[in-house]
């Protein structure tokens, strides 16, 4: 996946609204030292030094979505107890929509308390209700979810078998998603996957797939048999079977299978990696990515999460850092329109002088190079606005350009004097200049100052225009004429 495509997708995440439905809980961590044995019984005494209370279960899915920048609503059922009130307050503080969260008298809100000493978990205490929610609670939950289908881009189901996602609730959600054309992505649990039939996508791991398919997975062949069976019998668009250190395998409705190797990283803790995969597939489908590109980003994100200790999330910046490390320097310099404004704001805050120029740069020659080197010397960084193929055809005719925009962008990005390359589709770079807000606007010496597009904008905030003379006799037209003459002879 191209870096610019990753940038463009990640920058669009704040516009995605996700609905999370499932089992909310509190994860409590008590950290301490265990240096002695209790006189009351042959057990270790933990001297608690630190206490941490986090959103768990479906709450970790919410945390992942928020870290990615998405808007989030949640639907669930809690107890009408102090933990239920606390959980609602935490969600409100995070600006999560909680109109779909019910509180029921007599139900215990899930709290899992983990006692840790010397970086080892010594004990876990669970306080929760696991019985299925009642019919009236199911009806209220379903009614809310059906109303929200007109306002969300994706539904993520986080099932921990605590009674919220009953077979009826699941059936109604999946049917509503199909009717509205909204993807329903599920992190499944248990051995009976029939309740998830018709969902868009499921993300079981190898152990879960073995349990649900009733096929013992011992090698690649049996894994594929299990994956195909689940995808077919559950009427899924795609099954994503996560394979731990072996990456993941995708089984599509049309019979296509795709394997993705894991992103090699040092593994510290796999907690929460499944939630991260669920979220990336959800927002990828909502954001219009292809399944392969979505799987690639989910793989990258999961690789970041397992490199952290404790249930963790991943930010767009962390994903982009990994993607950058997989590409050449030229890719790093090619920026999408949606991100260049933020990049330049950071540059201004650091006191850097921004120079901007633009052009087609079709058949790069020494005149272009000398021009760009002179422009770069005027400031601290040079942003080059590059005409797209379609804009060149409008300006220069159907036979141009000779070299497509991706190749031209990489050739220009390979020059030391060019810091950023941004492709634009318009006939002029006026809108791009508004986004970059350069201190210095550079154009060729064959222009008069008043002819330079963007002059008024740049001068309005104290910037100025510089004209640089091209090297005589060096032009794309001259190169084309020499080639034609040589081959005609």
C-alpha positions as CSV (number, residue, x, y, z in Angstrom):
1,X,0.0,0.0,0.0
2,X,1.4,3.4,-1.0
3,X,2.4,5.7,1.8
4,X,0.3,8.5,0.4
5,X,-2.8,6.3,0.4
6,X,-2.1,5.4,4.0
7,X,-1.8,9.1,4.9
8,X,-5.0,9.9,3.1
9,X,-7.0,7.1,4.8
10,X,-5.7,7.9,8.3
11,X,-6.5,11.6,7.9
12,X,-10.1,10.7,7.1
13,X,-10.6,8.6,10.3
14,X,-12.1,11.6,12.3
15,X,-15.1,11.6,9.8
16,X,-15.9,7.9,10.6
17,X,-18.6,7.2,13.2
18,X,-18.6,3.7,14.6
19,X,-21.2,2.0,16.8
20,X,-19.8,-0.5,19.3
21,X,-22.2,-3.1,20.7
22,X,-21.2,-5.6,23.3
23,X,-20.1,-6.3,26.8
24,X,-18.6,-3.4,28.7
25,X,-16.5,-4.0,31.7
26,X,-13.9,-2.4,34.0
27,X,-10.4,-3.8,34.1
28,X,-8.7,-3.1,37.4
29,X,-5.0,-3.6,38.0
30,X,-3.4,-3.7,41.4
31,X,0.4,-3.5,41.1
32,X,2.7,-4.2,44.1
33,X,5.4,-6.3,45.7
34,X,5.2,-9.8,47.1
35,X,8.1,-10.3,49.5
36,X,6.5,-12.3,52.3
37,X,4.1,-15.1,53.1
38,X,0.9,-14.5,55.1
39,X,0.8,-15.8,58.7
40,X,-2.9,-16.6,58.2
41,X,-2.4,-19.0,55.3
42,X,0.4,-20.3,53.0
43,X,-0.2,-17.5,50.5
44,X,1.9,-14.5,49.3
45,X,1.0,-11.1,50.6
46,X,0.9,-8.4,48.0
47,X,1.8,-4.9,49.2
48,X,-0.1,-2.8,46.6
49,X,1.8,0.3,45.4
50,X,-0.3,1.3,42.4
51,X,-3.9,1.1,41.2
52,X,-5.2,1.4,37.7
53,X,-8.8,1.2,36.4
54,X,-9.4,1.0,32.6
55,X,-12.2,0.4,30.2
56,X,-12.3,-3.3,29.4
57,X,-14.1,-5.7,27.1
58,X,-16.0,-3.7,24.5
59,X,-14.4,-0.6,26.2
60,X,-11.0,-1.5,24.7
61,X,-12.6,-1.5,21.3
62,X,-13.9,2.0,22.1
63,X,-10.4,3.0,23.3
64,X,-8.9,1.8,20.0
65,X,-11.4,3.7,17.9
66,X,-10.9,6.9,19.9
67,X,-7.1,6.7,19.6
68,X,-7.5,6.3,15.8
69,X,-9.6,9.6,15.9
70,X,-13.0,8.1,15.1
71,X,-16.4,9.2,16.6
72,X,-17.9,6.5,18.7
73,X,-21.4,5.5,20.0
74,X,-21.9,2.5,22.3
75,X,-24.9,0.3,23.0
76,X,-24.8,-2.1,26.0
77,X,-26.4,-3.1,29.3
78,X,-24.9,-2.4,32.7
79,X,-25.9,-2.9,36.3
80,X,-27.5,-0.1,38.2
81,X,-24.6,-0.2,40.6
82,X,-21.6,2.1,41.4
83,X,-19.4,0.4,38.7
84,X,-22.1,1.0,36.1
85,X,-22.3,4.7,37.0
86,X,-18.5,4.9,37.0
87,X,-18.3,3.3,33.6
88,X,-20.9,5.7,32.1
89,X,-19.0,8.7,33.5
90,X,-15.8,7.4,32.0
91,X,-17.5,7.1,28.6
92,X,-19.0,10.6,28.9
93,X,-15.6,12.0,29.7
94,X,-14.3,10.4,26.5
95,X,-17.2,12.1,24.6
96,X,-18.6,8.7,23.6
97,X,-22.3,8.6,22.8
98,X,-24.0,6.6,25.6
99,X,-27.7,7.0,24.7
100,X,-27.7,3.3,23.9
101,X,-26.3,2.2,27.3
102,X,-29.0,0.8,29.7
103,X,-28.6,0.4,33.4
104,X,-30.6,-2.5,35.0
105,X,-31.4,-3.0,38.7
106,X,-30.0,-6.2,40.1
107,X,-27.4,-6.7,37.4
108,X,-23.7,-6.6,38.3
109,X,-21.4,-4.5,36.1
110,X,-18.4,-6.5,35.1
111,X,-15.2,-5.7,36.9
112,X,-12.1,-7.9,36.5
113,X,-9.4,-7.2,39.1
114,X,-5.9,-8.4,38.4
115,X,-3.3,-8.6,41.2
116,X,0.3,-8.3,39.8
117,X,3.7,-8.5,41.5
118,X,7.1,-8.6,40.0
119,X,5.5,-8.1,36.6
120,X,3.6,-11.4,37.0
121,X,-0.2,-11.8,37.4
122,X,-0.8,-13.6,40.6
123,X,-4.6,-13.6,40.9
124,X,-7.7,-12.4,39.0
125,X,-11.0,-11.7,40.7
126,X,-14.2,-11.4,38.6
127,X,-17.4,-9.7,39.7
128,X,-20.1,-9.8,37.0
129,X,-23.5,-11.0,35.7
130,X,-23.3,-13.3,32.8
131,X,-27.0,-14.1,32.3
132,X,-28.7,-13.1,29.1
133,X,-30.5,-9.7,29.1
134,X,-34.3,-9.8,29.3
135,X,-36.7,-9.4,26.5
136,X,-37.6,-5.8,27.3
137,X,-33.9,-4.9,27.4
138,X,-33.3,-6.7,24.1
139,X,-36.1,-4.7,22.5
140,X,-34.7,-1.4,23.8
141,X,-31.2,-2.2,22.6
142,X,-32.4,-3.3,19.1
143,X,-34.6,-0.2,18.8
144,X,-31.7,2.1,19.6
145,X,-29.4,0.3,17.2
146,X,-31.9,0.4,14.3
147,X,-32.2,4.2,14.8
148,X,-28.5,4.6,14.8
149,X,-28.0,2.7,11.5
150,X,-28.8,6.0,9.7
151,X,-26.0,7.8,11.5
152,X,-23.1,5.4,11.6
153,X,-20.6,4.0,9.1
154,X,-19.8,0.7,10.7
155,X,-21.0,-1.5,13.6
156,X,-18.5,-3.5,15.7
157,X,-19.7,-6.3,17.8
158,X,-17.5,-7.2,20.8
159,X,-18.8,-10.4,22.3
160,X,-17.5,-11.6,25.7
161,X,-20.4,-13.9,26.4
162,X,-21.7,-11.7,29.3
163,X,-25.3,-11.8,28.1
164,X,-25.6,-8.6,26.0
165,X,-25.3,-10.0,22.5
166,X,-28.1,-12.6,22.6
167,X,-29.0,-14.5,19.5
168,X,-32.0,-12.2,19.0
169,X,-29.9,-9.0,19.4
170,X,-27.3,-10.4,17.0
171,X,-29.9,-11.4,14.4
172,X,-31.5,-7.9,14.5
173,X,-28.2,-6.1,14.2
174,X,-26.9,-8.2,11.3
175,X,-30.2,-7.9,9.4
176,X,-30.3,-4.1,10.0
177,X,-26.8,-3.8,8.8
178,X,-27.5,-5.7,5.6
179,X,-30.6,-3.6,4.9
180,X,-28.8,-0.3,5.5
181,X,-25.6,-1.4,3.7
182,X,-23.6,-0.9,6.8
183,X,-20.7,-3.4,7.5
184,X,-21.1,-5.4,10.7
185,X,-17.8,-6.7,12.0
186,X,-17.6,-9.2,14.8
187,X,-15.0,-10.4,17.3
188,X,-16.7,-13.8,18.1
189,X,-16.7,-16.0,21.2
190,X,-17.8,-19.5,22.1
191,X,-18.3,-22.6,20.0
192,X,-21.6,-21.8,18.3
193,X,-21.0,-19.3,15.5
194,X,-24.4,-19.8,13.9
195,X,-25.6,-16.7,15.8
196,X,-23.2,-14.6,13.7
197,X,-24.6,-15.8,10.4
198,X,-24.8,-13.1,7.7
199,X,-22.3,-10.7,9.3
200,X,-19.9,-8.9,7.1
201,X,-16.7,-10.1,8.7
202,X,-15.6,-12.2,11.6
203,X,-12.1,-12.2,13.2
204,X,-11.5,-15.5,15.1
205,X,-8.1,-16.7,16.1
206,X,-6.8,-20.2,15.3
207,X,-8.1,-21.7,18.5
208,X,-11.6,-20.1,18.2
209,X,-11.8,-21.2,14.5
210,X,-11.0,-24.8,15.5
211,X,-13.7,-24.8,18.2
212,X,-16.4,-23.2,16.0
213,X,-15.6,-25.4,12.9
214,X,-15.1,-28.6,14.9
215,X,-12.1,-29.2,12.7
216,X,-8.8,-29.9,14.5
217,X,-6.3,-27.4,13.0
218,X,-2.9,-29.0,12.9
219,X,-1.3,-27.6,9.8
220,X,-2.0,-25.1,6.9
221,X,-4.2,-27.6,5.1
222,X,-6.6,-28.1,8.0
223,X,-6.6,-24.4,8.7
224,X,-7.8,-23.7,5.2
225,X,-10.5,-26.3,5.4
226,X,-11.8,-24.7,8.7
227,X,-11.6,-21.2,7.2
228,X,-13.5,-22.1,4.1
229,X,-16.2,-24.0,6.1
230,X,-16.9,-21.1,8.4
231,X,-17.0,-18.5,5.6
232,X,-19.4,-20.6,3.6
233,X,-21.7,-21.9,6.4
234,X,-21.9,-18.5,8.1
235,X,-22.6,-16.6,4.8
236,X,-19.9,-14.1,5.5
237,X,-18.4,-11.6,3.1
238,X,-15.0,-12.5,4.6
239,X,-13.5,-14.5,7.4
240,X,-10.3,-13.1,8.9
241,X,-8.4,-15.9,10.6
242,X,-5.6,-14.5,12.8
243,X,-2.6,-16.9,13.1
244,X,-0.5,-15.3,15.8
245,X,3.2,-15.2,14.6
246,X,2.1,-16.5,11.2
247,X,0.1,-13.4,10.4
248,X,-3.5,-13.8,9.1
249,X,-5.5,-15.5,6.4
250,X,-8.5,-14.0,4.6
251,X,-11.3,-16.2,3.2
252,X,-13.6,-14.4,0.9
253,X,-17.2,-15.2,-0.1
254,X,-16.1,-15.7,-3.8
255,X,-13.5,-18.3,-2.8
256,X,-10.5,-16.1,-2.9
257,X,-7.9,-16.6,-0.2
258,X,-5.2,-14.2,0.9
259,X,-2.3,-14.8,3.3
260,X,-0.5,-11.9,5.0
261,X,2.7,-12.6,7.0
262,X,3.0,-10.9,10.4
263,X,4.8,-7.6,10.8
264,X,8.0,-8.7,12.5
265,X,8.3,-7.0,15.9
266,X,9.4,-8.1,19.4
267,X,6.3,-9.4,21.2
268,X,5.8,-8.2,24.8
269,X,2.0,-8.7,25.3
270,X,-0.7,-9.9,22.9
271,X,-3.5,-8.4,25.1
272,X,-5.8,-6.3,23.0
273,X,-4.3,-7.2,19.7
274,X,-7.6,-8.8,18.6
275,X,-9.5,-5.6,19.5
276,X,-7.0,-3.6,17.4
277,X,-7.5,-6.0,14.4
278,X,-11.3,-5.7,14.8
279,X,-11.2,-1.9,14.8
280,X,-8.9,-1.6,11.8
281,X,-11.0,-3.9,9.7
282,X,-14.1,-2.0,10.8
283,X,-12.7,1.5,9.9
284,X,-11.1,0.1,6.7
285,X,-14.4,-1.2,5.4
286,X,-16.1,2.1,6.5
287,X,-13.4,4.2,4.9
288,X,-13.7,2.4,1.5
289,X,-10.3,0.6,1.6
290,X,-9.9,-2.6,-0.3
291,X,-9.9,-5.8,1.8
292,X,-6.2,-6.4,1.1
293,X,-5.2,-2.8,2.1
294,X,-7.4,-3.0,5.2
295,X,-5.7,-6.3,6.2
296,X,-2.3,-4.8,5.6
297,X,-3.0,-1.9,8.0
298,X,-4.6,-4.2,10.6
299,X,-1.5,-6.3,10.5
300,X,0.7,-3.2,11.0
301,X,-1.4,-2.0,13.8
302,X,-1.5,-5.3,15.6
303,X,2.3,-5.5,15.3
304,X,2.6,-2.2,17.1
305,X,0.2,-3.2,19.9
306,X,2.0,-6.5,20.8
307,X,5.1,-4.5,21.2
308,X,3.6,-2.8,24.2
309,X,2.9,-4.1,27.7
310,X,-0.7,-4.3,28.8
311,X,-3.9,-3.9,26.8
312,X,-2.9,-1.2,24.4
313,X,-4.1,0.9,21.4
314,X,-2.3,2.3,18.4
315,X,-2.3,5.8,17.0
316,X,-2.4,6.9,13.3
317,X,1.1,8.3,13.8
318,X,2.4,4.9,15.0
319,X,0.9,3.2,12.0
320,X,2.4,5.8,9.7
321,X,5.9,5.4,11.3
322,X,5.9,1.6,10.5
323,X,4.6,2.3,7.0
324,X,7.4,4.9,6.4
325,X,10.0,2.4,7.5
326,X,8.9,0.0,4.7
327,X,9.2,2.6,2.0
328,X,12.1,4.4,0.3
329,X,12.9,8.0,1.1
330,X,11.2,9.2,-2.0
331,X,7.9,7.8,-0.7
332,X,8.4,9.7,2.5
333,X,8.6,13.0,0.7
334,X,5.5,12.5,-1.4
335,X,2.6,14.0,0.7
336,X,-1.1,13.9,0.2
337,X,-3.1,17.1,0.0
338,X,-5.0,16.3,3.2
339,X,-1.8,16.2,5.3
340,X,0.5,18.8,3.9
341,X,-1.3,21.7,5.7
342,X,-0.6,20.1,9.2
343,X,3.0,19.3,8.2
344,X,3.6,23.0,7.2
345,X,1.9,24.3,10.4
346,X,4.5,22.3,12.4
347,X,7.3,23.6,10.2
348,X,6.1,27.2,10.9
349,X,5.9,26.5,14.6
350,X,9.6,25.4,14.4
351,X,10.5,28.7,12.8
352,X,11.3,27.2,9.4
353,X,11.0,29.3,6.2
354,X,8.8,27.5,3.6
355,X,9.4,27.9,-0.1
356,X,6.8,26.9,-2.7
357,X,7.0,26.4,-6.4
358,X,5.0,24.3,-8.9
359,X,5.0,22.9,-12.4
360,X,4.6,19.8,-14.6
361,X,8.3,18.7,-14.6
362,X,7.7,16.3,-17.5
363,X,11.0,14.9,-18.7
364,X,13.2,16.3,-15.9
365,X,16.3,18.2,-17.2
366,X,19.2,20.2,-15.9
367,X,17.2,23.4,-16.2
368,X,14.6,22.1,-13.8
369,X,17.3,20.9,-11.4
370,X,19.2,24.2,-11.3
371,X,15.8,26.1,-10.8
372,X,14.8,23.9,-7.9
373,X,18.3,24.1,-6.3
374,X,18.1,27.9,-6.4
375,X,14.5,27.9,-5.0
376,X,15.6,25.6,-2.1
377,X,18.4,28.0,-1.1
378,X,15.9,30.7,-0.4
379,X,14.5,29.0,2.7
380,X,14.6,26.0,5.0
381,X,12.4,23.6,3.0
382,X,11.0,23.4,-0.5
383,X,7.4,22.2,-1.3
384,X,6.9,21.4,-4.9
385,X,3.3,21.4,-6.2
386,X,3.2,18.9,-9.1
387,X,0.5,19.0,-11.8
388,X,-1.4,15.7,-12.1
389,X,-1.7,13.9,-15.4
390,X,-5.3,15.2,-15.9
391,X,-4.3,18.8,-15.3
392,X,-1.4,18.5,-17.7
393,X,-3.6,17.1,-20.4
394,X,-5.9,20.1,-20.0
395,X,-3.0,22.5,-20.1
396,X,-0.8,20.9,-22.8
397,X,-3.0,18.5,-24.8
398,X,-3.9,14.9,-24.9
399,X,-0.4,13.7,-25.8
400,X,1.1,14.9,-22.5
401,X,2.5,14.1,-20.0
402,X,5.2,11.7,-21.3
403,X,5.8,10.4,-17.7
404,X,2.9,9.7,-15.4
405,X,2.5,11.6,-12.1
406,X,3.6,8.9,-9.8
407,X,6.9,8.5,-11.7
408,X,7.4,12.3,-11.9
409,X,6.8,12.6,-8.2
410,X,9.4,9.9,-7.3
411,X,12.0,11.4,-9.6
412,X,11.5,14.8,-8.1
413,X,11.5,13.5,-4.5
414,X,14.8,11.9,-5.2
415,X,16.4,15.3,-5.5
416,X,18.1,16.6,-2.3
417,X,16.8,20.1,-2.8
418,X,13.1,19.0,-2.8
419,X,11.6,18.4,0.7
420,X,8.0,17.6,-0.2
421,X,6.1,16.8,-3.4
422,X,2.3,17.3,-3.5
423,X,0.2,16.4,-6.6
424,X,-2.7,18.7,-7.4
425,X,-5.5,18.3,-10.0
426,X,-6.5,21.9,-10.5
427,X,-5.3,24.0,-13.5
428,X,-3.5,26.3,-11.0
429,X,-1.9,25.7,-7.6
430,X,-4.0,28.4,-5.9
431,X,-5.8,26.1,-3.4
432,X,-2.6,24.2,-2.6
433,X,-0.9,27.5,-1.9
434,X,-3.7,28.3,0.6
435,X,-3.0,25.0,2.3
436,X,0.8,25.3,2.4
437,X,1.0,29.1,3.2
438,X,4.6,29.5,2.1
439,X,6.8,32.4,3.1
440,X,8.3,32.5,-0.4
441,X,6.5,31.8,-3.6
442,X,8.9,31.0,-6.5
443,X,8.2,31.1,-10.2
444,X,10.3,31.2,-13.4
445,X,11.8,34.4,-14.7
446,X,9.6,34.3,-17.8
447,X,6.7,35.5,-15.5
448,X,6.0,39.0,-14.3
449,X,5.2,39.3,-10.6
450,X,1.6,40.2,-11.2
451,X,1.2,37.1,-13.3
452,X,2.2,34.7,-10.5
453,X,-0.8,32.7,-9.2
454,X,-1.1,33.0,-5.4
455,X,0.9,36.3,-5.1
456,X,-1.9,38.1,-3.3
457,X,-2.5,35.3,-0.9
458,X,1.2,35.0,0.1
459,X,1.7,38.8,0.4
460,X,-1.5,39.1,2.5
461,X,0.3,37.5,5.5
462,X,3.8,39.0,4.9
463,X,5.3,36.5,2.4
464,X,6.7,37.5,-1.0
465,X,7.3,36.3,-4.6
466,X,10.8,35.4,-6.0
467,X,11.4,35.0,-9.8
468,X,14.2,32.6,-10.9
469,X,15.6,32.5,-14.4
470,X,15.7,29.2,-16.1
471,X,18.9,27.9,-17.8
472,X,18.8,29.0,-21.5
473,X,18.0,26.4,-24.1
474,X,16.9,23.8,-21.6
475,X,13.3,22.7,-22.0
476,X,11.1,19.6,-22.4
477,X,10.1,20.8,-25.8
478,X,13.7,21.0,-26.9
479,X,14.4,17.5,-25.7
480,X,11.4,16.1,-27.6
481,X,12.4,17.9,-30.8
482,X,16.0,16.4,-30.5
483,X,14.6,12.9,-30.0
484,X,12.2,13.3,-32.9
485,X,15.0,14.6,-35.2
486,X,17.4,11.9,-34.2
487,X,15.0,9.0,-34.8
488,X,13.6,10.5,-38.0
489,X,17.1,10.7,-39.4
